[in-house]
Amino acid sequence: MNPHPPLVVGVDGSEQSLRAVDRAADEAALHGLPLRLVHACLRERHEGPALARDVRELPGGVSGEDILRAAASRAGRRRAGLSVTTEVTAEEPEYVLVHESRSAFAVVVGTRGRGAVADALLGSVSLGVATHAHCPVVVVRGDLDDRNPGARHTGVVVGVTEAPTAALRFACEEARRRGAPLTAVRAWRRPSHRTAGHPLIAGDPERPYAERAGEELRAALADAPPDLELRRRTVEGPAGRVLLDASQEAGLLVIGRRRPGHLGPHLGRVAHQVLHHAPCPVVVVPEA
């Protein structure tokens, strides 16, 4: 029995889900973890152009077992030697993946499944899993042309709040494991009003806000590993836009998910924005 928690990936036979398998295979090899492929669907057989070519070219009707065999074969070709298990269940995908997240190192999902109209947007299953999962969720965005996670763009970017968070700790460990720099970004906003009068009298009304952001960033990073290549950035502007700009050349963007409130787990506006538009894979890390 493997003592390590698995890396779980949801597979529905779409090209997006097989790209998620590629990413999951890379991550499983990087972390030395077993890979668990899960297919959850209330339909027993599948057909149509929305299936990926690897699946569509199978003879006869395509079952969930067929989809997972094709996915497991693809993972094995990409990363030889992986421990791969599969599971087919006649349940709603979001329910199954959230349940799997209770015992997983992370759950990997594509941006959209077979019913997607536009790849640029995030599907309801991926969004639901990112909102409710008990472990980090990797939403695969961007290109995966190379065999290594973030091979062309190796840096890790993390959005930082005023205190150390689970997302920051996760980002530090991922950057160390990849031997990549970590860019810690703290967004701040200028005041909505400006002090009237001569600038020599009024001073710079934005300066205290910028300085506070810098202090909060330094405090949050006080316990960062000393051997980590760390880049600190404080940027004025909406947090979503700032993170999207910072992740243009990154291999991974890490954000936190708010602690559950009285209405349960939820994603904020910033998380929605980066999950829909980031140019690279995004990891959503739930806070304890």
C-alpha positions in Angstrom: 0.0 0.0 0.0 1.5 3.4 -1.0 1.8 5.6 2.0 1.7 8.8 0.0 -1.6 10.6 -0.8 -2.5 10.4 -4.4 -2.7 13.1 -7.0 -6.2 12.9 -8.3 -7.3 14.0 -11.8 -10.8 14.2 -13.2 -11.1 12.6 -16.6 -14.1 12.9 -18.9 -12.6 12.1 -22.2 -12.3 15.7 -23.4 -9.1 17.1 -24.8 -9.0 19.5 -21.8 -9.2 16.6 -19.3 -6.4 14.8 -21.1 -4.2 17.9 -20.9 -5.0 17.8 -17.2 -3.8 14.2 -17.2 -0.5 15.4 -18.8 -0.1 18.0 -16.1 -1.0 15.6 -13.3 1.5 13.0 -14.6 4.2 15.7 -14.5 3.3 16.7 -11.0 3.0 13.2 -9.7 6.5 12.4 -11.0 7.9 15.7 -9.6 6.4 14.9 -6.1 6.9 11.1 -6.1 3.2 10.5 -5.8 0.8 7.9 -7.2 -1.6 9.1 -9.8 -5.4 8.4 -9.5 -7.6 8.9 -12.5 -11.3 9.3 -11.8 -14.1 9.3 -14.3 -17.5 10.3 -12.8 -20.5 10.4 -15.1 -24.1 9.3 -14.9 -24.0 8.2 -18.6 -22.5 4.7 -19.2 -21.3 5.4 -22.8 -20.0 8.4 -24.6 -19.6 9.5 -28.2 -19.3 12.6 -30.4 -16.7 15.1 -31.6 -16.3 16.6 -28.1 -14.2 13.5 -27.1 -10.5 13.8 -27.5 -8.9 12.1 -30.5 -7.2 9.5 -28.2 -10.6 8.5 -27.0 -12.7 9.1 -30.1 -10.5 6.7 -32.2 -11.3 3.7 -29.9 -13.5 1.1 -31.8 -17.2 0.9 -30.9 -19.0 3.0 -28.3 -16.8 4.5 -25.6 -17.3 3.6 -22.0 -15.9 5.2 -18.8 -13.4 2.3 -18.6 -12.3 3.0 -22.1 -11.7 6.7 -21.3 -9.6 5.8 -18.3 -7.6 3.2 -20.1 -6.7 5.8 -22.8 -5.9 8.3 -20.0 -3.7 5.8 -18.1 -1.9 4.9 -21.3 -1.3 8.6 -22.0 0.1 9.2 -18.5 2.4 6.2 -18.8 3.8 7.4 -22.1 4.4 10.8 -20.7 5.9 9.7 -17.4 7.1 6.1 -17.3 7.1 4.3 -14.0 4.2 6.1 -12.5 1.9 4.3 -10.1 -1.6 4.7 -11.7 -5.0 3.6 -10.4 -8.4 4.3 -12.0 -11.9 4.6 -10.7 -15.2 4.8 -12.6 -18.3 5.9 -10.7 -21.9 6.8 -11.8 -22.1 10.0 -9.8 -21.9 13.7 -10.4 -18.3 14.7 -11.2 -18.1 17.6 -8.7 -19.4 15.5 -5.9 -16.9 12.7 -6.6 -13.9 15.0 -7.0 -14.7 16.9 -3.8 -15.0 13.6 -2.0 -11.7 12.4 -3.4 -10.1 15.7 -2.2 -10.5 14.5 1.4 -7.6 12.1 1.0 -5.7 13.6 -1.9 -2.5 15.6 -2.1 -4.2 17.7 -4.8 -6.9 17.5 -7.4 -6.2 18.4 -11.0 -8.9 19.5 -13.4 -9.1 21.0 -16.8 -10.7 24.3 -17.6 -13.7 22.7 -19.3 -15.2 19.4 -20.2 -16.9 18.0 -23.3 -19.7 20.5 -23.1 -17.5 23.5 -23.4 -18.4 26.3 -25.7 -15.2 28.4 -25.2 -12.0 27.1 -23.8 -11.1 30.5 -22.4 -13.8 30.2 -19.7 -13.9 27.9 -16.6 -16.4 25.1 -16.6 -18.9 24.6 -13.7 -17.3 21.4 -12.5 -13.8 22.9 -12.3 -15.2 26.0 -10.6 -17.2 23.9 -8.1 -14.2 21.7 -7.2 -12.0 24.7 -6.7 -14.6 26.2 -4.4 -15.3 23.2 -2.2 -12.3 20.9 -2.3 -10.5 20.0 1.0 -7.0 20.1 -0.7 -5.3 22.3 -3.2 -6.9 22.3 -6.7 -4.8 22.7 -9.9 -6.8 24.2 -12.7 -4.8 23.5 -15.9 -4.6 26.6 -18.1 -2.0 27.7 -20.7 0.1 25.5 -23.0 1.8 22.2 -22.0 4.1 21.7 -24.9 7.0 20.5 -22.9 7.5 17.5 -20.6 8.2 19.4 -17.5 5.8 21.4 -15.4 6.3 25.0 -16.5 9.3 24.1 -18.6 9.2 27.2 -20.7 8.1 29.4 -17.8 9.5 28.0 -14.5 8.7 30.7 -12.0 6.0 30.4 -9.3 3.8 33.5 -8.5 1.8 33.8 -5.3 -0.7 36.4 -4.2 0.2 37.6 -0.7 -2.2 39.1 1.9 -1.1 40.7 5.2 -0.3 37.5 7.0 1.4 34.1 6.2 -1.2 31.7 4.6 -1.5 28.1 3.5 -1.2 29.4 -0.1 2.1 31.1 0.6 3.5 28.0 2.3 2.4 25.8 -0.6 4.0 28.2 -3.1 7.3 28.2 -1.2 7.4 24.4 -1.3 6.5 24.3 -5.0 9.2 26.8 -5.9 11.8 24.9 -3.9 10.8 21.6 -5.4 11.1 23.1 -8.9 14.3 25.0 -8.2 12.4 28.0 -9.4 12.1 31.6 -8.2 9.1 32.6 -6.2 7.5 36.0 -6.9 5.4 37.1 -4.0 3.0 39.8 -5.1 1.1 42.2 -2.8 -1.4 44.4 -4.6 -2.5 47.7 -3.0 -4.9 50.5 -4.0 -4.4 54.2 -4.0 -6.9 56.3 -2.0 -10.1 57.2 -4.0 -9.6 60.9 -3.1 -6.5 63.1 -3.3 -5.5 65.7 -0.8 -6.0 69.2 -2.2 -3.4 71.9 -2.1 0.2 72.3 -3.1 2.2 69.0 -3.2 4.9 70.3 -0.8 2.1 70.9 1.7 -0.1 68.0 1.0 2.7 65.5 0.6 2.2 62.3 -1.3 -1.2 60.8 -0.3 -0.3 57.4 -1.8 3.0 56.9 0.0 1.5 55.5 3.3 -0.5 52.9 1.3 2.5 51.8 -0.6 4.7 51.6 2.5 2.0 49.7 4.4 1.8 47.1 1.5 5.6 46.7 1.6 5.6 46.2 5.4 2.8 43.6 5.1 4.7 41.8 2.4 7.9 41.7 4.5 6.0 40.4 7.5 4.2 37.7 5.5 7.6 36.5 4.1 9.5 36.6 7.4 9.5 32.8 7.7 10.2 32.0 4.0 12.9 29.4 3.5 16.3 31.1 3.4 17.5 29.1 0.4 14.5 30.2 -1.8 15.1 32.7 -4.6 12.5 35.2 -3.5 11.3 38.2 -5.5 9.1 40.7 -3.7 6.6 42.9 -5.6 4.2 45.5 -4.4 2.0 46.8 -7.2 -0.8 49.4 -7.2 -3.9 48.2 -8.8 -6.8 45.7 -8.5 -5.5 42.4 -7.2 -6.9 40.3 -10.0 -5.3 42.4 -12.7 -2.0 42.6 -10.8 -1.8 38.8 -10.5 -2.7 38.2 -14.1 0.1 40.6 -15.2 2.6 39.0 -12.8 1.8 35.5 -14.1 2.4 36.2 -17.8 5.8 34.4 -17.7 5.1 32.1 -14.8 4.8 28.3 -14.7 2.4 28.3 -11.8 0.1 30.9 -10.1 -0.9 30.1 -6.5 -3.9 31.8 -4.8 -5.7 31.2 -1.5 -9.3 30.4 -0.9 -11.0 32.2 1.9 -11.9 30.4 5.1 -15.5 29.2 5.1 -18.0 31.7 6.3 -21.5 31.3 7.5 -22.5 30.5 3.9 -19.8 27.9 3.5 -16.7 27.9 1.2 -16.7 30.4 -1.6 -14.3 32.0 -4.1 -13.8 35.7 -4.1 -13.8 38.0 -7.1 -10.0 37.8 -7.5 -10.0 34.0 -7.6 -12.8 34.0 -10.3 -10.8 36.5 -12.4 -7.6 34.5 -12.4 -9.2 31.1 -12.8 -11.0 32.4 -16.0 -8.1 34.3 -17.5 -4.7 33.2 -16.2 -2.1 32.3 -18.8 -0.7 29.4 -16.8 -2.0 26.7 -14.4 -3.6 28.1 -11.2 -3.5 26.4 -7.8 -6.3 27.3 -5.4 -5.3 26.5 -1.8 -7.9 26.3 0.9 -7.1 28.1 4.2 -7.6 26.0 7.3 
